[in-house]
């Protein structure tokens, strides 16, 4: 062993001990005839002291140490005269008697500090140096701890972690598969799993009863802000359960994590909200419920006043921003610009300010009387000093825009605190989505999602209104996980395929092995999957999942550190029976 | 919840309770006016009883249940008149009052019994039914338990599990990479990791200090008997350590697993054997030390008696099979056939029997006197009743053949018991292998393996004799894990590349990102990796790693259940900028 202690463990009670430490030179500074070095490792920082008068040669050696040199020192633990209460080892320092340079270092391209001078690109290229920064390392330590606690919790609940294969067949799940040419099976390809969905259902057919896996999944998508081509899921499935059982178990898991990791107790059950209410009040299936500011539908209240924007709109709705009546013209204009941005797409923004004396003042005063506006304000329970913001237009699009506006106002008002957590189950998702373009129904989750028994009679007459036994766990507006009760009855399954316009041949070709398996006694089952990256990001208060991934890829799917992907040999292409067609 | 209890938990103390159970119909038999059903789930089997006289309709319904139907029953727990001591629920049965068929089942293609009538191929095709067999499920339960205990142990030792990416760049590690065409980076490919070797070394550069990961690895090799294209490693790395530290930690892990899983205590340290001794005494770098039967080198003892086979041989060696002197001509012939098989390749087999009266009798009596033979026998400490078996020829090949013969005799003599475990560290591996064909040195482990400091002076003069700080853990002749101390000094690393005939350009191209990282303060580090599949197989007493993998692939790398790999659409090929060249 190169060391007797780490740099995080020595305390005043160790004073007098002779110790050997190893680590990286974080800081090297001279004061008078003394040289002080902050020695860093994963566990902390310990101050080393060299005295010119006592050992000039050693002190010279220490002076020559650059940042990030790897050294080993032997010395005596001594009480510090000026203590540092910011670090746990701040009461002691090491009077060094021996120094060995284990490795030198070139000057790193950015400072190894939480507040680094390195930009995103350079930090990604030198990710191994970026990972030395405490803030980044802490995220990965948290990730380890959370994954371990998930395993411990699920193990205690009788779940078995079963590894499913990474080289599988292509399964249609909405996104593109990554594929792997098979050298031994010329012209054929493996696919990397978008999720182990079908495999976990097979494990239920096998009687595994309670399965989980923390597992890499892969989607070859054009990468948006916070997506990675490979990501990690906590994938779970249970047999002989109903939706209620699954919600109970995994709400328990979430509570366990909050308690164990953040010492937060949630009293009572997580609130539940139907998908319909989530859309109605928040315009989103993953509402951020850290704050209220619910949508109020205004179509009825605003119609018939000859304001054509409202009269012609399918939907008129608004939110009430508490205490914002004093917003300036400029501030209102900024909000208007915000909602008119192409990615949000509203045509304009109507406001009603409730002045200090209670009188309303709006951007549509010429269409609405003070009394009209008072009535509208009453629908929001708006009080003096509040600001009502209203959007109108095509329903789905307007709700989405209003959702963005609500989140923006929540942020502006400081209502989206990173250390407050508002969990929620969104339930009763629609079973189908109707696609206007192809004029057919698609499964909202996947084709094995079970309809709610009480809605099954609507499958023939009004399929678009059928609700599914599907659920998402949403915290602070982030969809952390979701799942469903699956169909285990082959009659119902065939009905589903029929409604989605699958011929039985096509259903067989795409889902044959699963449908065959279901012929041999499939139990009632259901499950869900959590995104581990999102879960850790939420707990760490991160803005991007990248910050809790050791070696993430950029928006082009590149690992700039490894310089991957990269071209391969002609020889290898030949062995794989493929050629490039650039 | 569909049930109040599982099929493994009811006891006599539950008698009188009304319970609801779910599961699969394992057996259905009629006796007199009674119908008995064995109901199975993951947790056990519970006997259900239906009485024709009490409820004829219900009994008829029960009689109609086929094997593997999924049912739900409600009934009363009652003491059995004829108890079954083989199962934990054997003292009770359920007098059923309600029966619901949750799902029917076609007759499975093989019996769901440990002693199934299904052959390998059909069981793989219907793996989801094969997994219902208790013997197979137990292996996966063991795998879960072992993986969890490994994590618990390493977490307690301060290791962090860090996920490394699956989509990486190609790294030359001996075997072929599986590659993944990148749609977003036309003409470029990701590679799937053969191991996270370089990434874990980067984590050491990052200061992670103690890393592990239970991780899928991939090798596109022509599959031999017990290889899978994807397999799972327990991958570990530590900083500021020497070989001794690593052996201590992971010997501790192995002991923990033996204690926790199999209740086996190992007293004292695992024995250690140099690679040179392993080759000399067992002809293998992974000797099965459950039994002795060490090689005795005979070249000197047998030379000069005009027996040209021995005189012309580079190597003559033998083993002594205790108590086998009574082997018949036929048995000896079988052994001769065994060693002459092409995959073993010996030319013939010489024997010396030590008769009951102590006189030797051999197949080479015309060359060797009784006194000569006595002298040879003395080298083996052979006693009356023993059989000495001797092979001769080119050294490496003959040692390998003698190793096979020793294992064969060990098996014949019942010396390789599956419930006995003989652990061993093999140490001091050679740093290089010399390849006759290309006339150059190759790294025996990988190019980052550190030479033993005391052998570094030999690098220039006799590189083939330099020993590495490399080690394998071997149990019962299976290499469970191995690793090395890595080079962290760039001067030494360049020397290594030079010795292996790498130009600095080639070294840079292949290992550039790692060598660059090493410029910024790489700590001394080392590690190892265990094969989880092999570890579980050893603990479960399995002959093949396939039996502890949920969905294994066959020898052609196919998953016959999923029918993967498979052709993909022309459209998808086009998107990936590749074409088939069949």
Boltz contact constraints between the chains, C-beta under 6 A:
constraints:
  - contact:
      token1: [A, 1]
      token2: [B, 245]
      max_distance: 6.0
  - contact:
      token1: [A, 2]
      token2: [B, 240]
      max_distance: 6.0
  - contact:
      token1: [A, 3]
      token2: [B, 240]
      max_distance: 6.0
  - contact:
      token1: [A, 22]
      token2: [B, 240]
      max_distance: 6.0
  - contact:
      token1: [A, 24]
      token2: [B, 521]
      max_distance: 6.0
  - contact:
      token1: [A, 42]
      token2: [B, 207]
      max_distance: 6.0
  - contact:
      token1: [A, 42]
      token2: [B, 209]
      max_distance: 6.0
  - contact:
      token1: [A, 68]
      token2: [B, 520]
      max_distance: 6.0
  - contact:
      token1: [A, 68]
      token2: [B, 521]
      max_distance: 6.0
  - contact:
      token1: [A, 70]
      token2: [B, 521]
      max_distance: 6.0
  - contact:
      token1: [A, 70]
      token2: [B, 523]
      max_distance: 6.0
  - contact:
      token1: [A, 102]
      token2: [B, 524]
      max_distance: 6.0
  - contact:
      token1: [A, 103]
      token2: [B, 488]
      max_distance: 6.0
  - contact:
      token1: [A, 103]
      token2: [B, 521]
      max_distance: 6.0
  - contact:
      token1: [A, 103]
      token2: [B, 522]
      max_distance: 6.0
  - contact:
      token1: [A, 105]
      token2: [B, 520]
      max_distance: 6.0
  - contact:
      token1: [A, 105]
      token2: [B, 521]
      max_distance: 6.0
  - contact:
      token1: [A, 106]
      token2: [B, 519]
      max_distance: 6.0
  - contact:
      token1: [A, 106]
      token2: [B, 520]
      max_distance: 6.0
  - contact:
      token1: [A, 108]
      token2: [B, 520]
      max_distance: 6.0
  - contact:
      token1: [A, 128]
      token2: [B, 202]
      max_distance: 6.0
  - contact:
      token1: [A, 128]
      token2: [B, 205]
      max_distance: 6.0
  - contact:
      token1: [A, 128]
      token2: [B, 206]
      max_distance: 6.0
  - contact:
      token1: [A, 128]
      token2: [B, 517]
      max_distance: 6.0
  - contact:
      token1: [A, 129]
      token2: [B, 520]
      max_distance: 6.0
  - contact:
      token1: [A, 131]
      token2: [B, 206]
      max_distance: 6.0
  - contact:
      token1: [A, 132]
      token2: [B, 206]
      max_distance: 6.0
  - contact:
      token1: [A, 132]
      token2: [B, 207]
      max_distance: 6.0
  - contact:
      token1: [A, 140]
      token2: [B, 162]
      max_distance: 6.0
  - contact:
      token1: [A, 144]
      token2: [B, 160]
      max_distance: 6.0
  - contact:
      token1: [A, 144]
      token2: [B, 161]
      max_distance: 6.0
  - contact:
      token1: [A, 148]
      token2: [B, 155]
      max_distance: 6.0
  - contact:
      token1: [A, 155]
      token2: [B, 148]
      max_distance: 6.0
  - contact:
      token1: [A, 160]
      token2: [B, 144]
      max_distance: 6.0
  - contact:
      token1: [A, 161]
      token2: [B, 144]
      max_distance: 6.0
  - contact:
      token1: [A, 162]
      token2: [B, 140]
      max_distance: 6.0
  - contact:
      token1: [A, 162]
      token2: [B, 550]
      max_distance: 6.0
  - contact:
      token1: [A, 165]
      token2: [B, 551]
      max_distance: 6.0
  - contact:
      token1: [A, 166]
      token2: [B, 216]
      max_distance: 6.0
  - contact:
      token1: [A, 166]
      token2: [B, 230]
      max_distance: 6.0
  - contact:
      token1: [A, 167]
      token2: [B, 230]
      max_distance: 6.0
  - contact:
      token1: [A, 168]
      token2: [B, 562]
      max_distance: 6.0
  - contact:
      token1: [A, 168]
      token2: [B, 564]
      max_distance: 6.0
  - contact:
      token1: [A, 169]
      token2: [B, 562]
      max_distance: 6.0
  - contact:
      token1: [A, 169]
      token2: [B, 564]
      max_distance: 6.0
  - contact:
      token1: [A, 169]
      token2: [B, 566]
      max_distance: 6.0
  - contact:
      token1: [A, 178]
      token2: [B, 180]
      max_distance: 6.0
  - contact:
      token1: [A, 179]
      token2: [B, 568]
      max_distance: 6.0
  - contact:
      token1: [A, 180]
      token2: [B, 178]
      max_distance: 6.0
  - contact:
      token1: [A, 180]
      token2: [B, 180]
      max_distance: 6.0
  - contact:
      token1: [A, 182]
      token2: [B, 565]
      max_distance: 6.0
  - contact:
      token1: [A, 183]
      token2: [B, 220]
      max_distance: 6.0
  - contact:
      token1: [A, 184]
      token2: [B, 556]
      max_distance: 6.0
  - contact:
      token1: [A, 184]
      token2: [B, 557]
      max_distance: 6.0
  - contact:
      token1: [A, 185]
      token2: [B, 565]
      max_distance: 6.0
  - contact:
      token1: [A, 186]
      token2: [B, 582]
      max_distance: 6.0
  - contact:
      token1: [A, 187]
      token2: [B, 580]
      max_distance: 6.0
  - contact:
      token1: [A, 187]
      token2: [B, 582]
      max_distance: 6.0
  - contact:
      token1: [A, 188]
      token2: [B, 565]
      max_distance: 6.0
  - contact:
      token1: [A, 188]
      token2: [B, 566]
      max_distance: 6.0
  - contact:
      token1: [A, 188]
      token2: [B, 567]
      max_distance: 6.0
  - contact:
      token1: [A, 189]
      token2: [B, 565]
      max_distance: 6.0
  - contact:
      token1: [A, 189]
      token2: [B, 568]
      max_distance: 6.0
  - contact:
      token1: [A, 190]
      token2: [B, 564]
      max_distance: 6.0
  - contact:
      token1: [A, 190]
      token2: [B, 565]
      max_distance: 6.0
  - contact:
      token1: [A, 202]
      token2: [B, 128]
      max_distance: 6.0
  - contact:
      token1: [A, 205]
      token2: [B, 128]
      max_distance: 6.0
  - contact:
      token1: [A, 206]
      token2: [B, 128]
      max_distance: 6.0
  - contact:
      token1: [A, 206]
      token2: [B, 131]
      max_distance: 6.0
  - contact:
      token1: [A, 206]
      token2: [B, 132]
      max_distance: 6.0
  - contact:
      token1: [A, 207]
      token2: [B, 42]
      max_distance: 6.0
  - contact:
      token1: [A, 207]
      token2: [B, 132]
      max_distance: 6.0
  - contact:
      token1: [A, 209]
      token2: [B, 42]
      max_distance: 6.0
  - contact:
      token1: [A, 216]
      token2: [B, 166]
      max_distance: 6.0
  - contact:
      token1: [A, 220]
      token2: [B, 183]
      max_distance: 6.0
  - contact:
      token1: [A, 230]
      token2: [B, 166]
      max_distance: 6.0
  - contact:
      token1: [A, 230]
      token2: [B, 167]
      max_distance: 6.0
  - contact:
      token1: [A, 240]
      token2: [B, 2]
      max_distance: 6.0
  - contact:
      token1: [A, 240]
      token2: [B, 3]
      max_distance: 6.0
  - contact:
      token1: [A, 240]
      token2: [B, 22]
      max_distance: 6.0
  - contact:
      token1: [A, 245]
      token2: [B, 1]
      max_distance: 6.0
  - contact:
      token1: [A, 488]
      token2: [B, 103]
      max_distance: 6.0
  - contact:
      token1: [A, 513]
      token2: [B, 562]
      max_distance: 6.0
  - contact:
      token1: [A, 517]
      token2: [B, 128]
      max_distance: 6.0
  - contact:
      token1: [A, 519]
      token2: [B, 106]
      max_distance: 6.0
  - contact:
      token1: [A, 520]
      token2: [B, 68]
      max_distance: 6.0
  - contact:
      token1: [A, 520]
      token2: [B, 105]
      max_distance: 6.0
  - contact:
      token1: [A, 520]
      token2: [B, 106]
      max_distance: 6.0
  - contact:
      token1: [A, 520]
      token2: [B, 108]
      max_distance: 6.0
  - contact:
      token1: [A, 520]
      token2: [B, 129]
      max_distance: 6.0
  - contact:
      token1: [A, 521]
      token2: [B, 24]
      max_distance: 6.0
  - contact:
      token1: [A, 521]
      token2: [B, 68]
      max_distance: 6.0
  - contact:
      token1: [A, 521]
      token2: [B, 70]
      max_distance: 6.0
  - contact:
      token1: [A, 521]
      token2: [B, 103]
      max_distance: 6.0
  - contact:
      token1: [A, 521]
      token2: [B, 105]
      max_distance: 6.0
  - contact:
      token1: [A, 522]
      token2: [B, 103]
      max_distance: 6.0
  - contact:
      token1: [A, 523]
      token2: [B, 70]
      max_distance: 6.0
  - contact:
      token1: [A, 524]
      token2: [B, 102]
      max_distance: 6.0
  - contact:
      token1: [A, 550]
      token2: [B, 162]
      max_distance: 6.0
  - contact:
      token1: [A, 551]
      token2: [B, 165]
      max_distance: 6.0
  - contact:
      token1: [A, 556]
      token2: [B, 184]
      max_distance: 6.0
  - contact:
      token1: [A, 557]
      token2: [B, 184]
      max_distance: 6.0
  - contact:
      token1: [A, 562]
      token2: [B, 168]
      max_distance: 6.0
  - contact:
      token1: [A, 562]
      token2: [B, 169]
      max_distance: 6.0
  - contact:
      token1: [A, 562]
      token2: [B, 513]
      max_distance: 6.0
  - contact:
      token1: [A, 564]
      token2: [B, 168]
      max_distance: 6.0
  - contact:
      token1: [A, 564]
      token2: [B, 169]
      max_distance: 6.0
  - contact:
      token1: [A, 564]
      token2: [B, 190]
      max_distance: 6.0
  - contact:
      token1: [A, 565]
      token2: [B, 182]
      max_distance: 6.0
  - contact:
      token1: [A, 565]
      token2: [B, 185]
      max_distance: 6.0
  - contact:
      token1: [A, 565]
      token2: [B, 188]
      max_distance: 6.0
  - contact:
      token1: [A, 565]
      token2: [B, 189]
      max_distance: 6.0
  - contact:
      token1: [A, 565]
      token2: [B, 190]
      max_distance: 6.0
  - contact:
      token1: [A, 566]
      token2: [B, 169]
      max_distance: 6.0
  - contact:
      token1: [A, 566]
      token2: [B, 188]
      max_distance: 6.0
  - contact:
      token1: [A, 567]
      token2: [B, 188]
      max_distance: 6.0
  - contact:
      token1: [A, 568]
      token2: [B, 179]
      max_distance: 6.0
  - contact:
      token1: [A, 568]
      token2: [B, 189]
      max_distance: 6.0
  - contact:
      token1: [A, 577]
      token2: [B, 581]
      max_distance: 6.0
  - contact:
      token1: [A, 577]
      token2: [B, 582]
      max_distance: 6.0
  - contact:
      token1: [A, 578]
      token2: [B, 578]
      max_distance: 6.0
  - contact:
      token1: [A, 579]
      token2: [B, 579]
      max_distance: 6.0
  - contact:
      token1: [A, 579]
      token2: [B, 581]
      max_distance: 6.0
  - contact:
      token1: [A, 580]
      token2: [B, 187]
      max_distance: 6.0
  - contact:
      token1: [A, 581]
      token2: [B, 577]
      max_distance: 6.0
  - contact:
      token1: [A, 581]
      token2: [B, 579]
      max_distance: 6.0
  - contact:
      token1: [A, 582]
      token2: [B, 186]
      max_distance: 6.0
  - contact:
      token1: [A, 582]
      token2: [B, 187]
      max_distance: 6.0
  - contact:
      token1: [A, 582]
      token2: [B, 577]
      max_distance: 6.0
